[in-house]
Amino acid sequence: DGSRVWSSPTFVGVDPRRSARWNPRPRDSRRVDASVRSPLVTYEPAVPTIIRRPERIADETWLIHQVQEALGAPLRVYLNSMVIRGAEPVIVDTGTVANRAQWLDDVFGLVDPVDVCYVFISHDDVDHTGNLAQVMEHCPNATLLASWALVERFSNAFEFPLRRCRWVDDGSHLDL
């Protein structure tokens, strides 16, 4: 069918541009042509295969782990967040989408969502913000602590009321 195998550092497969089934022409939305199909692709996050339980690292402080196998290398990447319990519990970073169910179970097994006072996001990489919407939804009393820039960027995707946000920047501190 004219297909050729191609590869990149992260993908090996059939180049859809060279496939006989590849049709770059716009499709008529009034008619469905079953003969024109795109290659099967999934965009679901990969479920972690290595599970580590939360680890107590200090009084009332727990490390929440996610272990991700690195692409193309015999190496593992640890993506961590924290729960700090006490008078005003804090969740530090919210893990990744790929580990959502386990992450939420781990965190809310340590602290009742209603008791969470703060959710601190150190920066807006996906492994720090992947479960932010779910955490804010489950923790009705929590204030989001993040930079103004993060809140501004995320305001397109999340409808957090600004009264639940507190901007913190370099040099800011929070007394708990």
C-alpha positions in Angstrom: 0.0 0.0 0.0 3.0 2.3 -0.2 3.5 2.5 3.5 6.9 2.8 4.9 8.2 2.2 8.4 9.6 5.3 10.0 11.1 6.1 13.3 11.9 9.0 15.6 13.5 9.0 19.0 10.0 8.3 20.5 8.1 6.5 17.8 8.5 3.6 15.4 5.6 2.8 13.0 4.0 3.4 9.7 4.3 6.9 8.4 0.7 7.9 8.0 1.6 10.4 5.2 2.8 7.5 3.1 -0.1 5.1 3.8 -2.6 4.5 1.0 -5.3 5.2 3.7 -3.9 8.6 4.5 -6.1 11.3 3.0 -5.1 14.9 3.7 -8.1 16.4 1.9 -10.8 18.0 4.1 -13.7 15.6 4.6 -17.2 16.5 3.8 -18.9 16.7 7.2 -22.2 15.7 5.7 -20.9 12.3 4.6 -18.8 9.7 6.5 -16.4 7.9 4.3 -15.6 4.6 6.0 -12.6 4.0 3.6 -10.7 7.0 5.0 -9.4 6.2 8.5 -6.6 7.6 10.4 -4.1 5.1 12.0 -5.2 4.0 15.5 -3.6 6.3 18.0 -4.4 6.6 21.7 -3.7 9.6 23.8 -4.5 8.1 27.1 -1.8 8.4 29.7 0.3 5.3 30.4 -0.7 3.7 33.7 2.4 3.3 36.0 3.6 -0.2 36.5 5.6 0.5 39.6 3.7 1.5 42.7 5.3 2.9 45.8 3.3 3.7 48.9 3.6 7.1 50.6 6.7 7.5 52.6 6.9 9.4 55.9 9.9 11.7 55.7 9.3 13.8 58.8 6.7 14.4 61.5 3.4 14.9 59.7 5.1 15.0 56.3 4.6 12.4 53.6 6.2 11.9 50.2 3.8 10.8 47.6 5.6 8.8 44.9 5.1 8.1 41.2 7.7 6.1 39.4 7.8 6.5 35.6 9.9 4.4 33.4 12.0 6.7 31.1 11.5 6.5 27.4 14.1 4.6 25.6 16.4 4.0 28.5 16.7 1.5 31.4 16.0 4.3 33.9 13.2 5.4 36.2 12.1 8.9 37.0 10.7 9.7 40.4 7.9 12.3 40.3 7.2 13.3 43.9 4.7 15.4 45.7 4.0 15.8 49.4 1.3 16.0 52.1 2.1 18.1 55.2 -0.5 17.4 57.9 -0.9 19.4 61.0 -3.1 22.3 62.0 -3.3 23.6 58.4 -2.7 20.6 56.0 -0.9 21.4 52.8 -0.7 19.4 49.5 2.5 20.2 47.7 2.1 19.6 44.0 -0.6 17.3 42.6 1.2 14.5 40.6 0.4 13.4 37.1 -2.7 12.4 35.2 -1.2 9.0 34.6 -1.1 8.2 38.3 -4.4 10.0 39.1 -6.4 7.2 40.9 -3.4 6.0 42.9 -2.3 9.5 43.7 -5.7 10.6 45.0 -6.0 7.4 47.1 -2.6 8.0 48.6 -3.2 11.6 49.4 -6.7 11.3 50.7 -5.7 8.3 52.7 -3.4 10.6 54.7 -5.6 13.7 55.0 -9.3 14.3 54.7 -10.0 16.6 51.7 -12.2 18.9 53.8 -9.3 19.5 56.1 -6.9 20.6 53.4 -6.1 24.3 53.8 -3.6 24.9 51.0 -2.5 23.4 47.7 0.9 24.6 46.8 2.1 24.3 43.2 5.9 24.8 42.9 5.7 25.2 39.1 3.4 24.3 36.3 5.1 21.2 34.8 2.6 18.4 34.1 4.0 16.2 36.9 3.2 18.9 39.4 -0.2 20.0 38.2 -1.8 16.9 36.7 -4.5 16.5 39.3 -4.9 20.1 40.3 -8.6 20.4 39.1 -9.6 17.2 41.0 -7.8 18.3 44.2 -9.4 21.7 44.2 -12.8 20.1 43.6 -12.3 17.6 46.4 -10.9 20.1 48.8 -13.5 22.8 49.1 -11.7 24.7 51.9 -8.3 24.8 50.2 -6.6 27.9 48.9 -4.4 27.5 45.8 -0.9 28.9 46.4 0.8 29.5 43.1 2.5 32.2 41.0 0.3 34.7 39.3 1.6 33.4 36.0 0.5 29.8 36.8 -3.0 31.0 37.8 -3.3 33.1 34.7 -2.3 30.3 32.4 -4.6 27.8 34.1 -7.6 30.1 34.1 -8.3 29.0 30.5 -8.8 25.4 31.7 -10.0 25.7 35.3 -12.6 27.9 36.8 -11.2 28.4 40.2 -12.7 31.4 41.9 -9.9 33.9 42.6 -11.0 34.1 46.2 -9.5 30.5 46.4 -6.1 31.6 45.0 -3.2 33.3 46.6 -0.3 34.4 44.6 3.2 33.6 45.8 6.4 34.5 44.1 10.1 34.2 44.7 10.9 35.4 48.2 7.3 34.9 49.5 6.7 32.8 52.5 3.8 31.3 54.3 3.7 30.8 58.1 1.8 27.6 59.1 
